[in-house]
Amino acid sequence: MLILYVAVFLLAAIIWGDWRSWRLYYSTILFFIVGDLLKNFLFYNYWMWSYQETMFAKNILRNHTIISIIIMFIGYPSTIFLYLGRFPKSKWKQAGWVSFWIFLYSILEYINLHYLNLINHYHGWSMTWSVLFNIVMFNMFRIHFKNPLLAWGLSIIWIVFLLNRFPIPLERMR
């Protein structure tokens, strides 16, 4: 099923993404990937959530790491090409566009958590935290696109907040 999700995001990016301006989005794609790599590194032995394949391609998508890598290198660039590549000019449309992406990511996670069993939450993580995370994440992408240093600074504050809210026992940290 996760292969299907990634394929749909890739197809949408191919059709509607702004590929001609890929250089403009490249650093934000890397920002997205680095953030997820950092999360996977810090929380390697103490997950807040993990992915698993329960339907199609179980032999290929054997564990969280493989799934995460596929999402990072196909799903995330596709998201950025669509999200930033079609970002509206007017403030009202921008608010709607950001809200659409927050809703899309949140509803997909909800379905995967409660109906398809493709994701699991641990250690106090919940859908409420996922929605809050998506709010911060999609706003951070736009900030990063406009002002990368500000986005890195705000991301450090966000990471410190999350590490205080969800402390990793030192013996579990890699």
Buried (B, 14 or more C-beta within 10 A) or exposed (E): BBBEBBEEBBEBBEEEBBEEEBEEBEBBBBBBBEBBBEBBEBBBEBBBBBBBBEEEBEEEBEEBEBBBBBBBEBBBBBBBBBBBBEBEEEEEEEEEBBEEBBEBBBEBBBEBBEEBEBBBBEBEBEEEBBBBBBBBBBBBBBBBBEEBEEBBEBBEEBBEEBEEEBEBEEEBEE
